[in-house]
Amino acid sequence: MGRTNPTYRDALRAIEDRWADFRRALRRRDQPRFDQLFTYAREHADASGLLNHQNPFLPALLSIDLEQEARLESLEDRLEGLEEACEAEYDLEADPRDGNE
């Protein structure tokens, strides 16, 4: 029987285990944020596993970056929508006699 390489998910779990002491040392408010980073990495485990990189930490970091980029884009879209709604509401409330059209 030949040896099998650990899967990317196994490697990611091992990385998370190695960082367990760091997590415990974090303030309580930061621990869920730390956990979320590994959730992001697990969400891209299929693509990371196909890469078969010799250092599994690098695909994990890129996966985290991708998820954070998606969150930023979503928040920017929401902010833009809110700004447009506020501008439209302000325009509706503006008194045409003020000369601020």
C-alpha positions as CSV (number, residue, x, y, z in Angstrom):
1,M,0.0,0.0,0.0
2,G,1.2,3.4,-0.9
3,R,1.1,6.5,1.2
4,T,-1.6,9.0,0.8
5,N,-1.1,12.8,1.1
6,P,-3.3,14.5,3.6
7,T,-6.2,16.4,2.0
8,Y,-6.3,20.2,1.9
9,R,-9.1,20.1,4.5
10,D,-6.8,18.0,6.8
11,A,-4.0,20.5,6.3
12,L,-6.2,23.4,7.0
13,R,-7.5,21.7,10.2
14,A,-3.9,21.2,11.3
15,I,-3.1,24.9,10.7
16,E,-6.1,25.9,12.8
17,D,-5.0,23.5,15.5
18,R,-1.5,25.0,15.5
19,W,-3.0,28.5,15.9
20,A,-5.3,27.4,18.8
21,D,-3.0,28.9,21.5
22,F,-3.0,32.2,19.6
23,R,-6.8,32.1,19.4
24,R,-7.1,31.4,23.1
25,A,-4.9,34.4,23.8
26,L,-7.1,36.7,21.8
27,R,-9.7,38.9,23.5
28,R,-13.1,37.3,23.5
29,R,-14.5,39.8,21.0
30,D,-11.8,38.8,18.5
31,Q,-12.2,35.0,18.8
32,P,-15.3,34.8,16.6
33,R,-13.4,37.0,14.0
34,F,-10.5,34.5,14.0
35,D,-13.0,31.6,13.6
36,Q,-14.6,33.4,10.7
37,L,-11.3,33.6,8.8
38,F,-11.0,29.8,8.9
39,T,-14.6,29.6,7.8
40,Y,-13.7,31.7,4.8
41,A,-10.7,29.4,4.1
42,R,-12.9,26.3,4.3
43,E,-15.3,27.8,1.8
44,H,-12.6,27.6,-0.9
45,A,-11.2,24.3,0.2
46,D,-12.1,22.6,-3.1
47,A,-10.1,25.1,-5.2
48,S,-7.3,25.2,-2.7
49,G,-7.1,21.4,-2.7
50,L,-6.8,21.4,-6.5
51,L,-3.9,23.8,-6.3
52,N,-2.0,21.2,-4.1
53,H,0.4,23.9,-3.0
54,Q,3.3,22.8,-0.8
55,N,2.4,25.5,1.8
56,P,-1.4,25.2,2.5
57,F,-1.3,28.4,4.4
58,L,-0.9,30.5,1.2
59,P,-4.2,29.2,-0.4
60,A,-5.9,29.7,2.9
61,L,-4.8,33.4,3.0
62,L,-5.9,33.9,-0.6
63,S,-9.3,32.4,0.2
64,I,-9.7,34.7,3.2
65,D,-8.7,37.6,0.9
66,L,-11.3,36.6,-1.7
67,E,-14.1,36.4,0.9
68,Q,-13.1,39.8,2.4
69,E,-13.0,41.3,-1.1
70,A,-16.6,40.0,-1.7
71,R,-17.7,41.5,1.6
72,L,-16.2,44.8,0.8
73,E,-17.8,44.9,-2.6
74,S,-21.2,44.1,-1.0
75,L,-20.8,46.8,1.6
76,E,-19.7,49.3,-1.0
77,D,-22.9,48.5,-3.1
78,R,-25.1,48.9,0.0
79,L,-23.4,52.2,0.9
80,E,-23.9,53.4,-2.7
81,G,-27.6,52.5,-2.6
82,L,-28.0,54.2,0.8
83,E,-26.3,57.4,-0.5
84,E,-28.5,57.4,-3.6
85,A,-31.6,57.0,-1.4
86,C,-30.5,59.8,0.9
87,E,-29.8,62.1,-2.1
88,A,-33.2,61.3,-3.6
89,E,-35.0,61.9,-0.3
90,Y,-33.1,65.2,0.2
91,D,-34.0,66.3,-3.4
92,L,-37.7,65.5,-2.7
93,E,-37.6,67.5,0.6
94,A,-35.7,70.5,-0.8
95,D,-37.9,73.6,-1.1
96,P,-37.7,74.9,-4.7
97,R,-37.9,78.4,-3.3
98,D,-34.6,78.0,-1.5
99,G,-32.7,77.9,-4.8
100,N,-31.0,74.6,-3.8
101,E,-32.0,72.5,-6.7
